């Protein structure tokens, strides 16, 4: 254990040295940017006649100097790590080191500048991190935690250009981080045409945005419901009473809910066309939009109570973005790791059967079949009851006839002279 402690202290000392070096590099970069701005202003003052020719250069310098700054995330700061890994917000994180770190940093900064033109709800956050520093919770580095090496992307895929690029990853929506392919930091991807710095940044941004953007998703089958909702960490279903087509107001509300709760998967179900098996047990009017949320039980909970397949809770308030977001926050605040199962049961309902979806027509036909079966069973029951009554009546009649004959025989015997 002493050797392990010494090794950990050495890693922490190395991490501190890398942070100091990163701070020095950031300071030098800031000073360099200031010097470039001073040069621009000098040109404006002295070389006014050359201003038209110098405008593209000046625009480039100003863009670089005013680009959104990177956030430095320290691995020993728990709150900072939670913002990156558990907030659900989209992040691009560039790890320290690598021979092409400065080039990758420039690409990420330019991508950040482009992201300011995006919808604020979809804007991508930017950060740098020492991925070789040990995490306080596990003692492992970020690279070790996710299985990243110089020639492995964590999914067993070999990386090309490993000596010419830095390690970066994206993370969003409560998922696990994914390493960004090295091709997005190579100016000549796959031996093709050389890309400009602006094109590289746009290419990177399009890739990350394509993997992190949110869209309104729909459920149509029980299999889809189980695989994409029930077996995920957390999901919410909006039973839309207005049919398949969402109104602009409803669409805006659902999008606002999604952006406010990125760790939760939101799905819309056409309640006019589809029947949700739990809909009769949900509060509220069926003519209104209703929301129900599900959370997957942890492994420890499954071992304590194997009968619970998924935890659920229905929203009892109005269908507004704020009210639903408060409801989702309350459900997500239930701590499966800290709270025992009995405490969880006070907040959520454990379901022992998978909920299902089916078409209204199919549900109506199934309901009619059940009613017909019940009616036939009732008729059969009444028929058997009538038969039993007839049998009893016949038995009583036969018994009365037997007794009458016996009485007659006794009376005849008494009437015969002795």
PAGU-508095 format. One record per residue (C-alpha): x, y, z; chain. Coordinates in nm, 2 decimals. Each point is the difference from the previous one (the first is absolute). Last residue first. Example, Ala and Ser with C-alpha at 12.3 -4.5 7.8 and 13.67 -1.06 7.14 Angstrom:
<rs>
(r (1.37, -0.11, 0.71), A),
(r (-0.14, -0.34, 0.07), A),
</rs>
This chain:
<rs>
(r (-10.67, -5.87, 0.86), A),
(r (-0.21, 0.22, -0.22), A),
(r (0.20, 0.20, -0.27), A),
(r (-0.04, 0.38, 0.06), A),
(r (0.33, 0.03, 0.20), A),
(r (0.20, -0.15, -0.29), A),
(r (-0.16, 0.25, -0.24), A),
(r (0.09, 0.29, 0.22), A),
(r (0.36, -0.11, 0.02), A),
(r (0.02, -0.04, -0.38), A),
(r (-0.16, 0.34, -0.05), A),
(r (0.25, 0.16, 0.23), A),
(r (0.29, -0.17, -0.18), A),
(r (-0.14, 0.12, -0.33), A),
(r (-0.02, 0.36, 0.13), A),
(r (0.36, -0.02, 0.14), A),
(r (0.13, -0.12, -0.34), A),
(r (-0.19, 0.27, -0.18), A),
(r (0.13, 0.27, 0.24), A),
(r (0.36, -0.13, -0.06), A),
(r (-0.05, 0.00, -0.37), A),
(r (-0.13, 0.35, 0.01), A),
(r (0.29, 0.11, 0.22), A),
(r (0.25, -0.16, -0.23), A),
(r (-0.16, 0.17, -0.30), A),
(r (0.01, 0.34, 0.17), A),
(r (0.37, -0.06, 0.10), A),
(r (0.08, -0.10, -0.36), A),
(r (-0.18, 0.30, -0.13), A),
(r (0.18, 0.23, 0.24), A),
(r (0.33, -0.16, -0.10), A),
(r (-0.08, 0.05, -0.37), A),
(r (-0.09, 0.36, 0.07), A),
(r (0.33, 0.05, 0.18), A),
(r (0.19, -0.16, -0.29), A),
(r (-0.18, 0.23, -0.25), A),
(r (0.07, 0.31, 0.22), A),
(r (0.36, -0.09, 0.01), A),
(r (0.01, -0.06, -0.37), A),
(r (-0.17, 0.33, -0.06), A),
(r (0.25, 0.17, 0.24), A),
(r (0.30, -0.16, -0.18), A),
(r (-0.15, 0.10, -0.34), A),
(r (-0.03, 0.36, 0.13), A),
(r (0.35, 0.00, 0.14), A),
(r (0.14, -0.13, -0.33), A),
(r (-0.20, 0.26, -0.19), A),
(r (0.13, 0.27, 0.24), A),
(r (0.35, -0.12, -0.03), A),
(r (-0.03, -0.01, -0.38), A),
(r (-0.14, 0.35, 0.00), A),
(r (0.29, 0.12, 0.21), A),
(r (0.25, -0.17, -0.23), A),
(r (-0.17, 0.17, -0.30), A),
(r (0.01, 0.33, 0.18), A),
(r (0.37, -0.05, 0.09), A),
(r (0.08, -0.09, -0.36), A),
(r (-0.18, 0.31, -0.12), A),
(r (0.17, 0.21, 0.27), A),
(r (0.34, -0.13, -0.11), A),
(r (0.22, -0.15, 0.26), A),
(r (0.25, 0.11, 0.26), A),
(r (0.12, -0.19, 0.30), A),
(r (0.11, 0.04, 0.36), A),
(r (0.24, -0.27, 0.13), A),
(r (-0.12, -0.18, 0.30), A),
(r (0.12, 0.02, 0.36), A),
(r (-0.01, 0.37, 0.02), A),
(r (0.15, 0.18, 0.30), A),
(r (-0.18, 0.32, 0.08), A),
(r (0.22, 0.30, 0.10), A),
(r (0.04, 0.24, 0.30), A),
(r (-0.10, -0.22, 0.30), A),
(r (0.14, -0.31, -0.18), A),
(r (0.34, 0.17, -0.02), A),
(r (0.01, 0.01, 0.38), A),
(r (-0.08, -0.37, 0.03), A),
(r (0.27, -0.08, -0.27), A),
(r (0.27, 0.17, 0.21), A),
(r (0.12, 0.35, -0.09), A),
(r (0.37, 0.07, -0.06), A),
(r (0.06, -0.17, -0.33), A),
(r (-0.35, 0.04, -0.15), A),
(r (0.00, 0.37, 0.07), A),
(r (-0.34, 0.15, -0.08), A),
(r (0.09, 0.35, -0.13), A),
(r (-0.08, -0.12, -0.36), A),
(r (-0.37, -0.03, 0.10), A),
(r (-0.01, 0.35, 0.15), A),
(r (0.19, 0.15, -0.29), A),
(r (-0.25, -0.16, -0.24), A),
(r (-0.29, 0.16, 0.19), A),
(r (0.17, 0.34, 0.00), A),
(r (0.06, -0.03, -0.37), A),
(r (-0.36, -0.10, -0.06), A),
(r (-0.13, 0.31, 0.19), A),
(r (0.24, 0.23, -0.18), A),
(r (-0.07, -0.13, -0.35), A),
(r (-0.38, 0.01, 0.06), A),
(r (-0.24, -0.29, 0.00), A),
(r (-0.17, 0.07, 0.34), A),
(r (0.07, -0.21, 0.30), A),
(r (-0.04, -0.37, 0.09), A),
(r (0.30, -0.15, -0.18), A),
(r (0.01, -0.37, 0.02), A),
(r (0.27, -0.21, 0.17), A),
(r (0.18, -0.32, -0.11), A),
(r (0.27, -0.24, 0.11), A),
(r (0.09, -0.29, -0.23), A),
(r (0.02, -0.38, 0.01), A),
(r (-0.07, -0.05, 0.37), A),
(r (-0.03, -0.37, 0.08), A),
(r (0.37, -0.04, 0.07), A),
(r (-0.02, 0.19, 0.33), A),
(r (0.33, 0.02, 0.19), A),
(r (0.22, -0.12, -0.30), A),
(r (-0.18, 0.23, -0.24), A),
(r (0.05, 0.29, 0.24), A),
(r (0.38, -0.07, 0.01), A),
(r (0.01, -0.01, -0.39), A),
(r (-0.18, 0.33, -0.02), A),
(r (-0.37, 0.03, -0.09), A),
(r (-0.08, 0.18, -0.33), A),
(r (-0.19, 0.32, 0.03), A),
(r (-0.34, 0.08, -0.16), A),
(r (-0.20, 0.32, -0.04), A),
(r (-0.36, 0.06, -0.08), A),
(r (-0.14, 0.31, -0.17), A),
(r (-0.35, 0.10, -0.11), A),
(r (-0.14, 0.21, -0.28), A),
(r (-0.37, 0.07, 0.05), A),
(r (-0.31, -0.19, -0.14), A),
(r (0.08, -0.29, 0.23), A),
(r (-0.06, 0.22, 0.30), A),
(r (0.24, -0.01, 0.28), A),
(r (0.16, -0.28, 0.21), A),
(r (0.14, -0.31, -0.16), A),
(r (-0.15, -0.34, 0.08), A),
(r (-0.21, -0.02, -0.32), A),
(r (0.32, 0.09, -0.20), A),
(r (0.20, -0.29, 0.13), A),
(r (-0.03, -0.23, -0.31), A),
(r (0.07, 0.28, -0.24), A),
(r (-0.25, -0.01, -0.29), A),
(r (0.11, 0.14, -0.33), A),
(r (-0.18, 0.20, -0.27), A),
(r (-0.15, 0.28, 0.20), A),
(r (0.27, -0.02, 0.27), A),
(r (0.28, 0.07, -0.25), A),
(r (0.30, -0.07, 0.22), A),
(r (0.28, 0.25, 0.04), A),
(r (0.34, -0.09, 0.14), A),
(r (0.24, 0.19, 0.22), A),
(r (0.33, -0.16, 0.11), A),
(r (0.13, 0.15, 0.33), A),
(r (0.35, 0.12, 0.05), A),
(r (-0.07, 0.31, -0.21), A),
(r (-0.26, 0.13, 0.24), A),
(r (-0.04, 0.37, -0.07), A),
(r (0.06, -0.04, -0.37), A),
(r (-0.25, -0.29, -0.02), A),
(r (-0.27, 0.19, 0.20), A),
(r (0.04, 0.31, -0.23), A),
(r (-0.03, -0.23, -0.30), A),
(r (-0.32, -0.14, 0.14), A),
(r (-0.15, 0.34, 0.06), A),
(r (0.10, 0.13, -0.34), A),
(r (-0.16, -0.30, -0.17), A),
(r (-0.32, 0.05, 0.21), A),
(r (-0.02, 0.37, -0.10), A),
(r (0.07, -0.08, -0.37), A),
(r (-0.27, -0.26, -0.01), A),
(r (0.11, -0.36, -0.02), A),
(r (-0.13, -0.22, -0.28), A),
(r (-0.04, -0.36, 0.11), A),
(r (-0.33, 0.05, 0.19), A),
(r (-0.11, 0.27, 0.24), A),
(r (0.01, -0.20, 0.32), A),
(r (0.38, -0.03, 0.02), A),
(r (0.11, -0.24, 0.26), A),
(r (0.34, 0.14, 0.08), A),
(r (0.24, -0.28, 0.12), A),
(r (0.30, 0.07, 0.22), A),
(r (0.32, -0.19, 0.01), A),
(r (0.28, -0.09, 0.25), A),
(r (0.29, -0.24, 0.01), A),
(r (-0.11, -0.19, -0.31), A),
(r (-0.18, -0.34, 0.00), A),
(r (-0.35, 0.14, 0.01), A),
(r (0.06, 0.26, -0.27), A),
(r (0.17, -0.12, -0.32), A),
(r (-0.02, -0.38, 0.04), A),
(r (-0.34, -0.02, 0.18), A),
(r (-0.19, 0.26, -0.19), A),
(r (0.14, -0.11, -0.34), A),
(r (-0.10, -0.36, 0.09), A),
(r (-0.35, 0.12, 0.11), A),
(r (-0.05, 0.18, -0.33), A),
(r (-0.04, 0.36, -0.13), A),
(r (0.22, 0.23, 0.20), A),
(r (0.09, 0.34, -0.13), A),
(r (0.31, 0.21, 0.03), A),
(r (0.02, 0.38, 0.01), A),
(r (0.35, 0.10, -0.08), A),
(r (0.31, 0.08, 0.20), A),
(r (0.34, 0.07, -0.15), A),
(r (0.30, -0.17, 0.15), A),
(r (0.14, -0.23, -0.27), A),
(r (-0.06, 0.23, -0.30), A),
(r (0.12, 0.29, 0.21), A),
(r (0.33, -0.18, 0.05), A),
(r (0.06, -0.07, -0.37), A),
(r (-0.13, 0.34, -0.12), A),
(r (0.23, 0.17, 0.25), A),
(r (0.31, -0.19, -0.11), A),
(r (-0.07, 0.07, -0.37), A),
(r (-0.06, 0.36, 0.07), A),
(r (0.33, 0.02, 0.19), A),
(r (0.18, -0.17, -0.28), A),
(r (-0.17, 0.22, -0.26), A),
(r (0.11, 0.32, 0.18), A),
(r (0.36, -0.13, 0.03), A),
(r (0.00, -0.07, -0.37), A),
(r (-0.01, -0.36, -0.12), A),
(r (0.26, -0.16, -0.22), A),
(r (-0.15, -0.23, -0.26), A),
(r (-0.01, -0.37, 0.06), A),
(r (0.26, -0.23, 0.15), A),
(r (-0.25, -0.14, 0.25), A),
(r (-0.04, 0.34, 0.17), A),
(r (0.25, 0.26, -0.11), A),
(r (-0.02, 0.27, 0.28), A),
(r (-0.01, -0.27, 0.27), A),
(r (-0.19, 0.08, 0.32), A),
(r (-0.33, -0.14, -0.11), A),
(r (0.18, -0.31, -0.13), A),
(r (0.10, -0.09, 0.35), A),
(r (-0.34, -0.14, 0.08), A),
(r (-0.16, 0.17, 0.30), A),
(r (-0.01, -0.24, 0.30), A),
(r (-0.34, -0.06, 0.14), A),
(r (-0.11, 0.09, 0.35), A),
(r (-0.28, -0.21, 0.16), A),
(r (-0.35, 0.13, -0.02), A),
(r (-0.20, 0.24, 0.21), A),
(r (-0.10, 0.22, -0.29), A),
(r (0.35, 0.10, -0.10), A),
(r (0.37, -0.10, -0.03), A),
(r (0.27, 0.08, -0.25), A),
(r (0.36, -0.12, 0.00), A),
(r (0.34, 0.13, -0.08), A),
(r (0.35, -0.16, -0.02), A),
(r (0.26, 0.21, -0.19), A),
(r (0.12, -0.06, -0.35), A),
(r (0.31, -0.07, -0.21), A),
(r (0.16, -0.31, 0.17), A),
(r (-0.33, -0.18, 0.00), A),
(r (-0.05, 0.06, -0.38), A),
(r (-0.23, -0.31, -0.01), A),
(r (-0.20, -0.14, 0.29), A),
(r (-0.07, -0.37, 0.04), A),
(r (-0.35, -0.08, 0.11), A),
(r (-0.05, -0.20, 0.31), A),
(r (-0.29, 0.21, 0.12), A),
(r (0.22, 0.21, 0.23), A),
(r (0.16, 0.20, -0.28), A),
(r (0.31, -0.21, -0.01), A),
(r (0.35, 0.09, -0.13), A),
(r (0.11, 0.26, 0.25), A),
(r (-0.21, -0.16, 0.27), A),
(r (-0.36, 0.05, 0.12), A),
(r (-0.16, -0.26, 0.22), A),
(r (-0.27, 0.22, 0.15), A),
(r (0.13, 0.02, 0.36), A),
(r (0.36, -0.05, -0.11), A),
(r (-0.01, 0.31, -0.22), A),
(r (-0.18, 0.20, 0.27), A),
(r (0.27, -0.10, 0.24), A),
(r (-0.07, -0.25, 0.28), A),
(r (0.03, 0.07, 0.37), A),
(r (-0.37, -0.09, 0.03), A),
(r (-0.18, 0.30, 0.16), A),
(r (0.30, 0.24, 0.00), A),
(r (0.05, -0.04, -0.38), A),
(r (0.36, -0.04, -0.09), A),
(r (0.16, 0.24, -0.25), A),
(r (0.07, -0.12, -0.35), A),
(r (-0.32, 0.15, -0.15), A),
(r (0.12, 0.35, 0.10), A),
(r (-0.30, 0.20, -0.12), A),
(r (-0.10, 0.26, -0.25), A),
(r (-0.35, 0.13, -0.04), A),
(r (-0.26, 0.11, -0.26), A),
(r (-0.38, 0.01, 0.03), A),
(r (-0.22, -0.07, -0.30), A),
(r (-0.30, 0.23, -0.07), A),
(r (-0.32, -0.19, -0.05), A),
(r (-0.23, 0.20, 0.24), A),
(r (0.18, 0.32, -0.10), A),
(r (-0.11, -0.06, -0.36), A),
(r (0.32, 0.02, -0.21), A),
(r (0.20, 0.31, -0.10), A),
(r (0.22, -0.03, 0.31), A),
(r (0.09, -0.35, -0.13), A),
(r (0.21, 0.15, -0.27), A),
(r (0.24, 0.16, 0.25), A),
(r (0.01, -0.33, 0.19), A),
(r (0.10, -0.17, -0.32), A),
(r (0.28, 0.25, -0.03), A),
(r (0.11, -0.08, 0.35), A),
(r (-0.01, -0.37, -0.07), A),
(r (0.21, 0.04, -0.32), A),
(r (0.26, 0.21, 0.18), A),
(r (0.02, -0.25, 0.28), A),
(r (0.05, -0.28, -0.25), A),
(r (0.29, 0.19, -0.15), A),
(r (0.16, 0.07, 0.34), A),
(r (-0.04, -0.36, 0.10), A),
(r (0.17, -0.14, -0.31), A),
(r (0.29, -0.16, 0.18), A),
(r (-0.23, -0.15, 0.26), A),
(r (-0.07, 0.13, 0.35), A),
(r (-0.30, 0.13, 0.18), A),
(r (-0.34, -0.15, -0.07), A),
(r (-0.26, 0.19, -0.20), A),
(r (-0.35, -0.02, 0.12), A),
(r (-0.30, 0.08, -0.22), A),
(r (-0.31, 0.03, 0.20), A),
(r (-0.38, -0.04, -0.05), A),
(r (-0.20, 0.05, 0.32), A),
(r (-0.12, -0.31, 0.18), A),
(r (0.12, 0.14, 0.33), A),
(r (0.17, -0.32, 0.11), A),
(r (0.34, -0.03, -0.17), A),
(r (0.10, 0.36, -0.07), A),
(r (-0.18, 0.19, 0.28), A),
(r (0.07, -0.29, 0.24), A),
(r (0.38, 0.03, -0.07), A),
(r (-0.01, 0.37, 0.09), A),
(r (-0.19, -0.06, 0.32), A),
(r (0.25, -0.27, 0.10), A),
(r (0.31, 0.21, -0.04), A),
(r (0.29, -0.24, 0.02), A),
(r (-0.02, -0.06, -0.38), A),
(r (0.05, 0.36, -0.08), A),
(r (-0.22, 0.13, -0.28), A),
(r (0.14, 0.31, -0.18), A),
(r (-0.27, 0.17, -0.20), A),
(r (0.09, 0.11, -0.35), A),
(r (-0.05, 0.36, -0.10), A),
(r (-0.26, 0.10, -0.26), A),
(r (0.18, 0.16, -0.30), A),
(r (0.08, 0.37, 0.04), A),
(r (0.38, -0.02, -0.08), A),
(r (-0.04, -0.26, -0.27), A),
(r (-0.28, 0.20, -0.17), A),
(r (0.19, 0.33, 0.04), A),
(r (0.31, -0.16, -0.17), A),
(r (-0.20, -0.14, -0.28), A),
(r (-0.19, 0.33, -0.06), A),
(r (0.33, 0.19, 0.00), A),
(r (0.15, -0.23, -0.26), A),
(r (-0.31, 0.03, -0.22), A),
(r (0.01, 0.38, 0.04), A),
(r (0.37, 0.04, -0.09), A),
(r (-0.06, 0.07, -0.37), A),
(r (-0.27, 0.25, 0.07), A),
(r (0.21, 0.17, 0.27), A),
(r (0.32, 0.06, -0.20), A),
(r (-0.06, 0.37, -0.02), A),
(r (-0.06, 0.02, 0.38), A),
(r (0.35, -0.13, 0.07), A),
(r (0.10, 0.18, 0.31), A),
(r (-0.30, 0.00, 0.22), A),
(r (-0.18, -0.31, -0.12), A),
(r (0.32, -0.19, -0.03), A),
(r (0.08, 0.09, 0.36), A),
(r (-0.35, -0.11, 0.11), A),
(r (0.06, -0.34, -0.16), A),
(r (0.34, -0.03, 0.16), A),
(r (-0.14, 0.07, 0.34), A),
(r (-0.26, -0.27, -0.07), A),
(r (0.27, -0.25, -0.09), A),
(r (0.20, 0.09, 0.32), A),
(r (-0.32, -0.06, 0.21), A),
(r (-0.05, -0.34, -0.17), A),
(r (0.36, -0.09, 0.08), A),
(r (-0.04, 0.10, 0.36), A),
(r (-0.31, -0.22, 0.02), A),
(r (0.18, -0.30, -0.16), A),
(r (0.30, 0.05, 0.24), A),
(r (-0.24, 0.00, 0.29), A),
(r (-0.17, -0.32, -0.13), A),
(r (0.33, -0.16, -0.05), A),
(r (0.10, 0.09, 0.36), A),
(r (-0.33, -0.14, 0.13), A),
(r (0.06, -0.32, -0.19), A),
(r (0.35, -0.04, 0.14), A),
(r (-0.13, 0.05, 0.35), A),
(r (-0.27, -0.26, -0.06), A),
(r (0.26, -0.24, -0.14), A),
(r (0.21, 0.04, 0.31), A),
(r (-0.30, -0.06, 0.22), A),
(r (-0.08, -0.32, -0.19), A),
(r (0.36, -0.12, 0.03), A),
(r (-0.03, 0.05, 0.38), A),
(r (-0.33, -0.19, 0.00), A),
(r (0.15, -0.28, -0.20), A),
(r (0.30, -0.02, 0.24), A),
(r (-0.23, 0.00, 0.30), A),
(r (-0.20, -0.29, -0.16), A),
(r (0.32, -0.20, -0.05), A),
(r (0.10, 0.06, 0.36), A),
(r (-0.33, -0.12, 0.12), A),
(r (0.01, -0.31, -0.22), A),
(r (0.35, -0.08, 0.13), A),
(r (-0.12, 0.04, 0.36), A),
(r (-0.30, -0.23, -0.07), A),
</rs>
